[in-house]
Amino acid sequence: MSEMQLLEPPPAISGRPLPGRRVMQVVLAQPRGFCAGVVRAIEIVERAIERYGAPVYVRHEIVHNKHVVECLKAKGAVFVEELDEIPANAPTVFSAHGVARHVEREAAARGLQVLDATCPLVTKVHHHARRYASKGRSLILIGHENHPEVVGTMGQVDSPMTLVQRVEDVAALDLPDDTPLAYVTQTTLSVDDTREIIAALKARFPDIEGPHTRDICYATQNRQAGLRALCKIVDVILVVGASNSSNANRLREIGAELGVPSYLVANGSEMNPAWLQNAMAVGITAGAPTPEALVNGVIEALLRVGPVSLSLLPGREETVEFRLPAELDHVSLAPSHDR
């Protein structure tokens, strides 16, 4: 543990260790929680409410985290699944996951004041797909069926796009082996997640193109790398995130694959003390849509079990920032604990 930076408990934490109780080592992954795309999406909703007044309508959950959604509801956001639930001409935000072109056209036809919170890295995937399609290549999307990002990406290109979810799907593709092919990937999948599928595609289809690995979502890759490092030094992993977060679920899966008991918790109330029996060190990480307040809540829950020694595992520092839509650039916000 000497290589780790010792931390003071976060401000949200209170309470004193009980005499005679074993001190549990709690190690925080770095990086964890909010990425630049999530920060941008939340800020777009908040600034839209500040500029236009409530209500501001948001199509689909802005990011996959109930706590974030509830906080934005309290500020004046109204979340809907379809545009026909939104009054004509109302300010409308598209979620970070992106939307299909028919949604963009419907919004324009109804005169909605659209603010697009699509993560710029998702938009980059859309650009890649359209470029490959313009070259006459058959398109493959590596991702999870029915995930909002996948639905949006498949609806961004006029050409047919085939979804591949696992290596076995490659052999089942009803395409000649000499088909000019191109692939793109869901941004919440890392290089490690897609490596075997891409290798299978390249082995079967020699004439294939795909984006450079530098175009893979940095946040997904960094959080998974941090989790892998954490697994080497702890006995139990707690991943803080929503059950419908692809990002958080994958972190839990990786921990389990590496042989460390790993649990997904939305907040501190879901932490089961039985998971910690015989654990000397507990690792905590969080999916990209998860605010740090929920991580603090899990640490508070651990403190109720017994005293903890809190430390930070060194990892990649993220400095990426994405620009806001021009119409919101000069709208100021009060400081928020949710960002």
SEROLO-251614 format. One record per residue (C-alpha): residue number from 1; residue in one letter; x, y, z. Coordinates in steps of 0.25 Angstrom, whole numbers, always signed. Layout:
REM SEROLO-251614
{site NUM, A, {X, Y, Z}};
...
REM end
This chain:
REM SEROLO-251614
{site 1, M, {+0, +0, +0}};
{site 2, S, {+12, +9, +1}};
{site 3, E, {+11, +13, -14}};
{site 4, M, {-2, +19, -11}};
{site 5, Q, {-6, +33, -7}};
{site 6, L, {-13, +33, +6}};
{site 7, L, {-26, +42, +6}};
{site 8, E, {-34, +49, +17}};
{site 9, P, {-48, +44, +16}};
{site 10, P, {-57, +52, +7}};
{site 11, P, {-65, +63, +13}};
{site 12, A, {-78, +55, +13}};
{site 13, I, {-72, +45, +22}};
{site 14, S, {-74, +46, +37}};
{site 15, G, {-72, +37, +49}};
{site 16, R, {-61, +31, +58}};
{site 17, P, {-54, +17, +57}};
{site 18, L, {-58, +8, +68}};
{site 19, P, {-47, +4, +78}};
{site 20, G, {-42, -10, +75}};
{site 21, R, {-48, -11, +62}};
{site 22, R, {-40, -16, +50}};
{site 23, V, {-37, -5, +40}};
{site 24, M, {-41, -8, +26}};
{site 25, Q, {-33, -3, +14}};
{site 26, V, {-42, +4, +4}};
{site 27, V, {-35, +7, -9}};
{site 28, L, {-41, +17, -19}};
{site 29, A, {-38, +14, -34}};
{site 30, Q, {-33, +26, -42}};
{site 31, P, {-40, +30, -51}};
{site 32, R, {-54, +27, -47}};
{site 33, G, {-68, +33, -49}};
{site 34, F, {-71, +45, -58}};
{site 35, C, {-64, +46, -72}};
{site 36, A, {-64, +59, -80}};
{site 37, G, {-76, +54, -89}};
{site 38, V, {-85, +52, -76}};
{site 39, V, {-80, +65, -70}};
{site 40, R, {-84, +72, -83}};
{site 41, A, {-98, +66, -84}};
{site 42, I, {-102, +69, -70}};
{site 43, E, {-97, +83, -72}};
{site 44, I, {-105, +85, -85}};
{site 45, V, {-118, +81, -77}};
{site 46, E, {-114, +91, -66}};
{site 47, R, {-111, +102, -75}};
{site 48, A, {-123, +100, -83}};
{site 49, I, {-132, +101, -71}};
{site 50, E, {-124, +114, -67}};
{site 51, R, {-126, +120, -81}};
{site 52, Y, {-140, +116, -84}};
{site 53, G, {-147, +113, -71}};
{site 54, A, {-154, +100, -67}};
{site 55, P, {-158, +91, -72}};
{site 56, V, {-147, +86, -82}};
{site 57, Y, {-150, +73, -88}};
{site 58, V, {-139, +62, -89}};
{site 59, R, {-141, +50, -99}};
{site 60, H, {-137, +38, -91}};
{site 61, E, {-129, +38, -78}};
{site 62, I, {-118, +48, -81}};
{site 63, V, {-108, +38, -75}};
{site 64, H, {-110, +25, -69}};
{site 65, N, {-111, +28, -54}};
{site 66, K, {-124, +30, -46}};
{site 67, H, {-117, +40, -36}};
{site 68, V, {-113, +49, -47}};
{site 69, V, {-127, +48, -54}};
{site 70, E, {-134, +51, -41}};
{site 71, C, {-125, +63, -38}};
{site 72, L, {-128, +69, -52}};
{site 73, K, {-143, +66, -50}};
{site 74, A, {-143, +74, -37}};
{site 75, K, {-137, +86, -45}};
{site 76, G, {-147, +86, -56}};
{site 77, A, {-144, +75, -66}};
{site 78, V, {-155, +66, -71}};
{site 79, F, {-150, +53, -77}};
{site 80, V, {-158, +46, -88}};
{site 81, E, {-155, +34, -97}};
{site 82, E, {-162, +39, -110}};
{site 83, L, {-163, +53, -116}};
{site 84, D, {-178, +53, -117}};
{site 85, E, {-178, +55, -102}};
{site 86, I, {-172, +68, -104}};
{site 87, P, {-180, +81, -107}};
{site 88, A, {-177, +88, -120}};
{site 89, N, {-166, +98, -120}};
{site 90, A, {-161, +94, -106}};
{site 91, P, {-146, +93, -102}};
{site 92, T, {-142, +79, -104}};
{site 93, V, {-129, +72, -101}};
{site 94, F, {-124, +59, -108}};
{site 95, S, {-117, +50, -98}};
{site 96, A, {-102, +47, -98}};
{site 97, H, {-104, +34, -105}};
{site 98, G, {-108, +40, -118}};
{site 99, V, {-121, +39, -127}};
{site 100, A, {-125, +33, -140}};
{site 101, R, {-127, +43, -152}};
{site 102, H, {-142, +41, -152}};
{site 103, V, {-142, +46, -138}};
{site 104, E, {-134, +59, -143}};
{site 105, R, {-144, +60, -154}};
{site 106, E, {-156, +59, -145}};
{site 107, A, {-151, +69, -136}};
{site 108, A, {-148, +79, -147}};
{site 109, A, {-162, +77, -153}};
{site 110, R, {-169, +80, -139}};
{site 111, G, {-160, +92, -137}};
{site 112, L, {-154, +87, -125}};
{site 113, Q, {-142, +96, -119}};
{site 114, V, {-132, +85, -120}};
{site 115, L, {-119, +84, -111}};
{site 116, D, {-111, +72, -115}};
{site 117, A, {-104, +66, -103}};
{site 118, T, {-98, +54, -111}};
{site 119, C, {-84, +51, -106}};
{site 120, P, {-74, +56, -117}};
{site 121, L, {-68, +42, -117}};
{site 122, V, {-81, +36, -121}};
{site 123, T, {-82, +47, -131}};
{site 124, K, {-69, +43, -136}};
{site 125, V, {-74, +28, -138}};
{site 126, H, {-85, +34, -146}};
{site 127, H, {-76, +41, -155}};
{site 128, H, {-67, +29, -157}};
{site 129, A, {-79, +20, -161}};
{site 130, R, {-84, +30, -171}};
{site 131, R, {-70, +31, -177}};
{site 132, Y, {-69, +16, -179}};
{site 133, A, {-83, +15, -184}};
{site 134, S, {-80, +26, -195}};
{site 135, K, {-68, +17, -199}};
{site 136, G, {-78, +6, -202}};
{site 137, R, {-74, -3, -190}};
{site 138, S, {-83, -12, -183}};
{site 139, L, {-84, -7, -169}};
{site 140, I, {-83, -15, -156}};
{site 141, L, {-86, -9, -142}};
{site 142, I, {-79, -16, -130}};
{site 143, G, {-88, -13, -118}};
{site 144, H, {-100, -17, -109}};
{site 145, E, {-114, -19, -115}};
{site 146, N, {-124, -9, -111}};
{site 147, H, {-114, +0, -104}};
{site 148, P, {-118, +15, -107}};
{site 149, E, {-105, +18, -113}};
{site 150, V, {-106, +6, -123}};
{site 151, V, {-120, +9, -127}};
{site 152, G, {-115, +24, -130}};
{site 153, T, {-103, +19, -138}};
{site 154, M, {-110, +9, -146}};
{site 155, G, {-120, +20, -149}};
{site 156, Q, {-110, +30, -153}};
{site 157, V, {-106, +23, -166}};
{site 158, D, {-115, +21, -178}};
{site 159, S, {-108, +8, -182}};
{site 160, P, {-111, -5, -175}};
{site 161, M, {-103, -7, -163}};
{site 162, T, {-101, -21, -156}};
{site 163, L, {-99, -22, -141}};
{site 164, V, {-89, -32, -136}};
{site 165, Q, {-89, -35, -121}};
{site 166, R, {-79, -47, -119}};
{site 167, V, {-69, -54, -127}};
{site 168, E, {-78, -65, -131}};
{site 169, D, {-87, -55, -138}};
{site 170, V, {-75, -53, -148}};
{site 171, A, {-76, -67, -154}};
{site 172, A, {-91, -65, -155}};
{site 173, L, {-90, -53, -164}};
{site 174, D, {-97, -55, -177}};
{site 175, L, {-87, -48, -185}};
{site 176, P, {-77, -53, -195}};
{site 177, D, {-63, -53, -190}};
{site 178, D, {-58, -44, -200}};
{site 179, T, {-68, -33, -196}};
{site 180, P, {-62, -19, -195}};
{site 181, L, {-65, -17, -180}};
{site 182, A, {-64, -7, -169}};
{site 183, Y, {-67, -7, -154}};
{site 184, V, {-69, +3, -143}};
{site 185, T, {-71, +1, -128}};
{site 186, Q, {-80, +5, -117}};
{site 187, T, {-72, +15, -109}};
{site 188, T, {-75, +8, -95}};
{site 189, L, {-67, -4, -100}};
{site 190, S, {-52, -3, -99}};
{site 191, V, {-40, -8, -108}};
{site 192, D, {-40, -20, -99}};
{site 193, D, {-55, -23, -100}};
{site 194, T, {-55, -22, -115}};
{site 195, R, {-41, -28, -118}};
{site 196, E, {-45, -43, -121}};
{site 197, I, {-57, -39, -129}};
{site 198, I, {-49, -30, -138}};
{site 199, A, {-38, -41, -140}};
{site 200, A, {-49, -50, -144}};
{site 201, L, {-54, -40, -154}};
{site 202, K, {-41, -38, -160}};
{site 203, A, {-38, -52, -161}};
{site 204, R, {-50, -55, -169}};
{site 205, F, {-51, -42, -177}};
{site 206, P, {-38, -38, -183}};
{site 207, D, {-44, -25, -189}};
{site 208, I, {-48, -18, -176}};
{site 209, E, {-46, -4, -170}};
{site 210, G, {-48, +1, -156}};
{site 211, P, {-44, +13, -147}};
{site 212, H, {-31, +15, -141}};
{site 213, T, {-30, +11, -126}};
{site 214, R, {-28, +25, -122}};
{site 215, D, {-43, +27, -126}};
{site 216, I, {-47, +18, -115}};
{site 217, C, {-54, +25, -104}};
{site 218, Y, {-43, +29, -94}};
{site 219, A, {-52, +28, -82}};
{site 220, T, {-56, +14, -84}};
{site 221, Q, {-42, +9, -86}};
{site 222, N, {-36, +17, -74}};
{site 223, R, {-47, +12, -65}};
{site 224, Q, {-45, -2, -69}};
{site 225, A, {-30, -1, -67}};
{site 226, G, {-31, +5, -54}};
{site 227, L, {-41, -6, -50}};
{site 228, R, {-31, -17, -54}};
{site 229, A, {-20, -10, -46}};
{site 230, L, {-29, -10, -34}};
{site 231, C, {-32, -25, -35}};
{site 232, K, {-17, -28, -33}};
{site 233, I, {-17, -22, -19}};
{site 234, V, {-31, -24, -13}};
{site 235, D, {-40, -35, -8}};
{site 236, V, {-54, -29, -12}};
{site 237, I, {-58, -19, -23}};
{site 238, L, {-70, -10, -21}};
{site 239, V, {-74, -3, -35}};
{site 240, V, {-83, +9, -32}};
{site 241, G, {-93, +10, -44}};
{site 242, A, {-107, +8, -49}};
{site 243, S, {-112, -6, -53}};
{site 244, N, {-115, +0, -67}};
{site 245, S, {-101, +6, -69}};
{site 246, S, {-93, -3, -79}};
{site 247, N, {-80, +4, -74}};
{site 248, A, {-82, +0, -60}};
{site 249, N, {-87, -14, -63}};
{site 250, R, {-75, -17, -71}};
{site 251, L, {-66, -12, -59}};
{site 252, R, {-73, -22, -50}};
{site 253, E, {-71, -33, -61}};
{site 254, I, {-56, -30, -62}};
{site 255, G, {-54, -31, -47}};
{site 256, A, {-61, -45, -47}};
{site 257, E, {-53, -50, -59}};
{site 258, L, {-41, -46, -52}};
{site 259, G, {-45, -55, -40}};
{site 260, V, {-49, -44, -30}};
{site 261, P, {-63, -44, -24}};
{site 262, S, {-69, -32, -30}};
{site 263, Y, {-82, -25, -28}};
{site 264, L, {-90, -14, -34}};
{site 265, V, {-97, -4, -25}};
{site 266, A, {-105, +8, -28}};
{site 267, N, {-102, +15, -15}};
{site 268, G, {-97, +12, -1}};
{site 269, S, {-111, +6, +3}};
{site 270, E, {-109, -6, -6}};
{site 271, M, {-95, -10, +0}};
{site 272, N, {-96, -23, +7}};
{site 273, P, {-87, -25, +19}};
{site 274, A, {-87, -40, +17}};
{site 275, W, {-78, -37, +4}};
{site 276, L, {-67, -32, +13}};
{site 277, Q, {-65, -44, +22}};
{site 278, N, {-50, -48, +22}};
{site 279, A, {-47, -36, +13}};
{site 280, M, {-35, -28, +17}};
{site 281, A, {-35, -18, +5}};
{site 282, V, {-48, -13, -3}};
{site 283, G, {-46, -6, -16}};
{site 284, I, {-56, +4, -21}};
{site 285, T, {-58, +9, -35}};
{site 286, A, {-70, +16, -42}};
{site 287, G, {-76, +16, -56}};
{site 288, A, {-75, +28, -65}};
{site 289, P, {-89, +33, -62}};
{site 290, T, {-87, +32, -47}};
{site 291, P, {-85, +45, -38}};
{site 292, E, {-75, +45, -27}};
{site 293, A, {-86, +47, -17}};
{site 294, L, {-90, +33, -19}};
{site 295, V, {-76, +28, -17}};
{site 296, N, {-75, +36, -4}};
{site 297, G, {-88, +29, +0}};
{site 298, V, {-82, +15, -1}};
{site 299, I, {-70, +19, +7}};
{site 300, E, {-80, +24, +18}};
{site 301, A, {-87, +10, +17}};
{site 302, L, {-73, +4, +19}};
{site 303, L, {-70, +13, +31}};
{site 304, R, {-83, +8, +38}};
{site 305, V, {-77, -6, +37}};
{site 306, G, {-64, -2, +43}};
{site 307, P, {-52, +7, +42}};
{site 308, V, {-46, +9, +29}};
{site 309, S, {-32, +14, +23}};
{site 310, L, {-35, +21, +10}};
{site 311, S, {-25, +22, -1}};
{site 312, L, {-24, +25, -16}};
{site 313, L, {-18, +16, -26}};
{site 314, P, {-10, +24, -36}};
{site 315, G, {-16, +24, -50}};
{site 316, R, {-17, +33, -62}};
{site 317, E, {-21, +47, -60}};
{site 318, E, {-32, +52, -70}};
{site 319, T, {-32, +66, -74}};
{site 320, V, {-41, +65, -86}};
{site 321, E, {-52, +75, -87}};
{site 322, F, {-63, +76, -98}};
{site 323, R, {-69, +89, -103}};
{site 324, L, {-83, +93, -100}};
{site 325, P, {-93, +97, -111}};
{site 326, A, {-91, +112, -115}};
{site 327, E, {-104, +116, -110}};
{site 328, L, {-101, +112, -96}};
{site 329, D, {-87, +116, -95}};
{site 330, H, {-89, +129, -87}};
{site 331, V, {-100, +123, -78}};
{site 332, S, {-94, +123, -64}};
{site 333, L, {-97, +113, -53}};
{site 334, A, {-96, +112, -38}};
{site 335, P, {-86, +102, -33}};
{site 336, S, {-93, +88, -32}};
{site 337, H, {-89, +76, -24}};
{site 338, D, {-95, +67, -35}};
{site 339, R, {-84, +70, -45}};
REM end
